[in-house]
Amino acid sequence: MYPDTLREHIRKCKASTIHPFGVNVPLLYPEIQSIMNIIAEEEVKIVFTSAGSPSKWTPFLKERNIIVVHVVSSVKFARKAEESGADAIVAEGFEAGGHNGREETTTFVLIPLIKDAVSIPIIAAGGIASGKAMLAAEILGADAVQVGTRFAASNESSAHPNFKNKIVQLQEGDTQLILKQLTPVRMVKNKFFQQVHEAELRGATTEELFHLVGKRRSKLGIFEGDLEEGELEIGQVSSGVRKIQSASEILKEMWDEYNAIKKSRCL
């Protein structure tokens, strides 16, 4: 979001609930100073940071009594997040959609490694769309889970209907991690994906790739519904999402399944 749009959405959230809510901020955004100033001015209580070093912005946010959670893809960066003062971390495996880690460590390998490396709470992310996966993540050491892909296919999601319908049609292998030369991204294999893939195969420069990706590819695909020219970021677990539901239905299904399995196995 552009800064003014972010402020508008924060105020909409504040008008809709008396409870605290979080704002997700990829640190690679060019207008990051303006974004952080807005978050501070609007007295947001929780910020999830990602795609960059937490060392600069975590102190800025903590000084303003904001809870900071940083997204990591490796033990190395989990330790750095803890050292920077983060209150918790999201351990995101490379199954996840969107921006990802170069290490290609899967969620279920990553969680126990990070559990042994840090003392702050761990939120597992990547490939989690069911109660079974929630329980498995907990057993491996996660204190909570973060779910993206399944909620992208919810009625309340702001994604374009074309994208939601595409999600529930995806099969195993229809997404892939690409753009490792810039920032690794998991996306759907479409016309745009093939253009990027071919450019990487012929050894395109970083500048060429930046030009090809442009500034609006994600918006074009996810929010405007162009399934061929847009960048369709979604996780591997999309191959198991088969219907568009309300957020409340998704939550209830996951929670009921989690409790039923936990009770039946006396965990």
Secondary structure as a PSIPRED ss2 file (coil, helix, strand):
# PSIPRED VFORMAT (PSIPRED V4.0)

   1 M C   1.000  0.000  0.000
   2 Y C   1.000  0.000  0.000
   3 P H   0.000  1.000  0.000
   4 D H   0.000  1.000  0.000
   5 T H   0.000  1.000  0.000
   6 L H   0.000  1.000  0.000
   7 R H   0.000  1.000  0.000
   8 E H   0.000  1.000  0.000
   9 H H   0.000  1.000  0.000
  10 I H   0.000  1.000  0.000
  11 R H   0.000  1.000  0.000
  12 K H   0.000  1.000  0.000
  13 C H   0.000  1.000  0.000
  14 K H   0.000  1.000  0.000
  15 A H   0.000  1.000  0.000
  16 S H   0.000  1.000  0.000
  17 T C   1.000  0.000  0.000
  18 I C   1.000  0.000  0.000
  19 H C   1.000  0.000  0.000
  20 P C   1.000  0.000  0.000
  21 F C   1.000  0.000  0.000
  22 G E   0.000  0.000  1.000
  23 V E   0.000  0.000  1.000
  24 N E   0.000  0.000  1.000
  25 V E   0.000  0.000  1.000
  26 P E   0.000  0.000  1.000
  27 L C   1.000  0.000  0.000
  28 L C   1.000  0.000  0.000
  29 Y C   1.000  0.000  0.000
  30 P C   1.000  0.000  0.000
  31 E C   1.000  0.000  0.000
  32 I H   0.000  1.000  0.000
  33 Q H   0.000  1.000  0.000
  34 S H   0.000  1.000  0.000
  35 I H   0.000  1.000  0.000
  36 M H   0.000  1.000  0.000
  37 N H   0.000  1.000  0.000
  38 I H   0.000  1.000  0.000
  39 I H   0.000  1.000  0.000
  40 A H   0.000  1.000  0.000
  41 E H   0.000  1.000  0.000
  42 E C   1.000  0.000  0.000
  43 E C   1.000  0.000  0.000
  44 V C   1.000  0.000  0.000
  45 K C   1.000  0.000  0.000
  46 I E   0.000  0.000  1.000
  47 V E   0.000  0.000  1.000
  48 F E   0.000  0.000  1.000
  49 T E   0.000  0.000  1.000
  50 S E   0.000  0.000  1.000
  51 A C   1.000  0.000  0.000
  52 G C   1.000  0.000  0.000
  53 S C   1.000  0.000  0.000
  54 P C   1.000  0.000  0.000
  55 S C   1.000  0.000  0.000
  56 K C   1.000  0.000  0.000
  57 W H   0.000  1.000  0.000
  58 T H   0.000  1.000  0.000
  59 P H   0.000  1.000  0.000
  60 F H   0.000  1.000  0.000
  61 L H   0.000  1.000  0.000
  62 K H   0.000  1.000  0.000
  63 E C   1.000  0.000  0.000
  64 R C   1.000  0.000  0.000
  65 N C   1.000  0.000  0.000
  66 I C   1.000  0.000  0.000
  67 I E   0.000  0.000  1.000
  68 V E   0.000  0.000  1.000
  69 V E   0.000  0.000  1.000
  70 H E   0.000  0.000  1.000
  71 V E   0.000  0.000  1.000
  72 V E   0.000  0.000  1.000
  73 S C   1.000  0.000  0.000
  74 S C   1.000  0.000  0.000
  75 V H   0.000  1.000  0.000
  76 K H   0.000  1.000  0.000
  77 F H   0.000  1.000  0.000
  78 A H   0.000  1.000  0.000
  79 R H   0.000  1.000  0.000
  80 K H   0.000  1.000  0.000
  81 A H   0.000  1.000  0.000
  82 E H   0.000  1.000  0.000
  83 E H   0.000  1.000  0.000
  84 S H   0.000  1.000  0.000
  85 G C   1.000  0.000  0.000
  86 A C   1.000  0.000  0.000
  87 D C   1.000  0.000  0.000
  88 A E   0.000  0.000  1.000
  89 I E   0.000  0.000  1.000
  90 V E   0.000  0.000  1.000
  91 A E   0.000  0.000  1.000
  92 E E   0.000  0.000  1.000
  93 G C   1.000  0.000  0.000
  94 F C   1.000  0.000  0.000
  95 E C   1.000  0.000  0.000
  96 A C   1.000  0.000  0.000
  97 G C   1.000  0.000  0.000
  98 G E   0.000  0.000  1.000
  99 H E   0.000  0.000  1.000
 100 N C   1.000  0.000  0.000
 101 G C   1.000  0.000  0.000
 102 R C   1.000  0.000  0.000
 103 E C   1.000  0.000  0.000
 104 E C   1.000  0.000  0.000
 105 T C   1.000  0.000  0.000
 106 T C   1.000  0.000  0.000
 107 T H   0.000  1.000  0.000
 108 F H   0.000  1.000  0.000
 109 V H   0.000  1.000  0.000
 110 L H   0.000  1.000  0.000
 111 I H   0.000  1.000  0.000
 112 P H   0.000  1.000  0.000
 113 L H   0.000  1.000  0.000
 114 I H   0.000  1.000  0.000
 115 K H   0.000  1.000  0.000
 116 D C   1.000  0.000  0.000
 117 A C   1.000  0.000  0.000
 118 V C   1.000  0.000  0.000
 119 S C   1.000  0.000  0.000
 120 I C   1.000  0.000  0.000
 121 P C   1.000  0.000  0.000
 122 I E   0.000  0.000  1.000
 123 I E   0.000  0.000  1.000
 124 A E   0.000  0.000  1.000
 125 A E   0.000  0.000  1.000
 126 G C   1.000  0.000  0.000
 127 G C   1.000  0.000  0.000
 128 I C   1.000  0.000  0.000
 129 A C   1.000  0.000  0.000
 130 S C   1.000  0.000  0.000
 131 G H   0.000  1.000  0.000
 132 K H   0.000  1.000  0.000
 133 A H   0.000  1.000  0.000
 134 M H   0.000  1.000  0.000
 135 L H   0.000  1.000  0.000
 136 A H   0.000  1.000  0.000
 137 A H   0.000  1.000  0.000
 138 E H   0.000  1.000  0.000
 139 I H   0.000  1.000  0.000
 140 L C   1.000  0.000  0.000
 141 G C   1.000  0.000  0.000
 142 A C   1.000  0.000  0.000
 143 D C   1.000  0.000  0.000
 144 A E   0.000  0.000  1.000
 145 V E   0.000  0.000  1.000
 146 Q E   0.000  0.000  1.000
 147 V C   1.000  0.000  0.000
 148 G C   1.000  0.000  0.000
 149 T H   0.000  1.000  0.000
 150 R H   0.000  1.000  0.000
 151 F H   0.000  1.000  0.000
 152 A H   0.000  1.000  0.000
 153 A C   1.000  0.000  0.000
 154 S E   0.000  0.000  1.000
 155 N C   1.000  0.000  0.000
 156 E C   1.000  0.000  0.000
 157 S C   1.000  0.000  0.000
 158 S C   1.000  0.000  0.000
 159 A C   1.000  0.000  0.000
 160 H C   1.000  0.000  0.000
 161 P H   0.000  1.000  0.000
 162 N H   0.000  1.000  0.000
 163 F H   0.000  1.000  0.000
 164 K H   0.000  1.000  0.000
 165 N H   0.000  1.000  0.000
 166 K H   0.000  1.000  0.000
 167 I H   0.000  1.000  0.000
 168 V C   1.000  0.000  0.000
 169 Q C   1.000  0.000  0.000
 170 L C   1.000  0.000  0.000
 171 Q C   1.000  0.000  0.000
 172 E C   1.000  0.000  0.000
 173 G C   1.000  0.000  0.000
 174 D C   1.000  0.000  0.000
 175 T E   0.000  0.000  1.000
 176 Q E   0.000  0.000  1.000
 177 L E   0.000  0.000  1.000
 178 I E   0.000  0.000  1.000
 179 L C   1.000  0.000  0.000
 180 K C   1.000  0.000  0.000
 181 Q C   1.000  0.000  0.000
 182 L C   1.000  0.000  0.000
 183 T C   1.000  0.000  0.000
 184 P C   1.000  0.000  0.000
 185 V E   0.000  0.000  1.000
 186 R E   0.000  0.000  1.000
 187 M E   0.000  0.000  1.000
 188 V E   0.000  0.000  1.000
 189 K C   1.000  0.000  0.000
 190 N C   1.000  0.000  0.000
 191 K H   0.000  1.000  0.000
 192 F H   0.000  1.000  0.000
 193 F H   0.000  1.000  0.000
 194 Q H   0.000  1.000  0.000
 195 Q H   0.000  1.000  0.000
 196 V H   0.000  1.000  0.000
 197 H H   0.000  1.000  0.000
 198 E H   0.000  1.000  0.000
 199 A H   0.000  1.000  0.000
 200 E H   0.000  1.000  0.000
 201 L H   0.000  1.000  0.000
 202 R C   1.000  0.000  0.000
 203 G C   1.000  0.000  0.000
 204 A C   1.000  0.000  0.000
 205 T C   1.000  0.000  0.000
 206 T H   0.000  1.000  0.000
 207 E H   0.000  1.000  0.000
 208 E H   0.000  1.000  0.000
 209 L H   0.000  1.000  0.000
 210 F H   0.000  1.000  0.000
 211 H H   0.000  1.000  0.000
 212 L H   0.000  1.000  0.000
 213 V H   0.000  1.000  0.000
 214 G C   1.000  0.000  0.000
 215 K C   1.000  0.000  0.000
 216 R C   1.000  0.000  0.000
 217 R H   0.000  1.000  0.000
 218 S H   0.000  1.000  0.000
 219 K H   0.000  1.000  0.000
 220 L H   0.000  1.000  0.000
 221 G H   0.000  1.000  0.000
 222 I H   0.000  1.000  0.000
 223 F H   0.000  1.000  0.000
 224 E C   1.000  0.000  0.000
 225 G C   1.000  0.000  0.000
 226 D C   1.000  0.000  0.000
 227 L C   1.000  0.000  0.000
 228 E C   1.000  0.000  0.000
 229 E C   1.000  0.000  0.000
 230 G C   1.000  0.000  0.000
 231 E C   1.000  0.000  0.000
 232 L C   1.000  0.000  0.000
 233 E E   0.000  0.000  1.000
 234 I C   1.000  0.000  0.000
 235 G C   1.000  0.000  0.000
 236 Q H   0.000  1.000  0.000
 237 V H   0.000  1.000  0.000
 238 S H   0.000  1.000  0.000
 239 S H   0.000  1.000  0.000
 240 G H   0.000  1.000  0.000
 241 V C   1.000  0.000  0.000
 242 R C   1.000  0.000  0.000
 243 K C   1.000  0.000  0.000
 244 I C   1.000  0.000  0.000
 245 Q E   0.000  0.000  1.000
 246 S C   1.000  0.000  0.000
 247 A H   0.000  1.000  0.000
 248 S H   0.000  1.000  0.000
 249 E H   0.000  1.000  0.000
 250 I H   0.000  1.000  0.000
 251 L H   0.000  1.000  0.000
 252 K H   0.000  1.000  0.000
 253 E H   0.000  1.000  0.000
 254 M H   0.000  1.000  0.000
 255 W H   0.000  1.000  0.000
 256 D H   0.000  1.000  0.000
 257 E H   0.000  1.000  0.000
 258 Y H   0.000  1.000  0.000
 259 N H   0.000  1.000  0.000
 260 A H   0.000  1.000  0.000
 261 I H   0.000  1.000  0.000
 262 K H   0.000  1.000  0.000
 263 K H   0.000  1.000  0.000
 264 S H   0.000  1.000  0.000
 265 R C   1.000  0.000  0.000
 266 C C   1.000  0.000  0.000
 267 L C   1.000  0.000  0.000
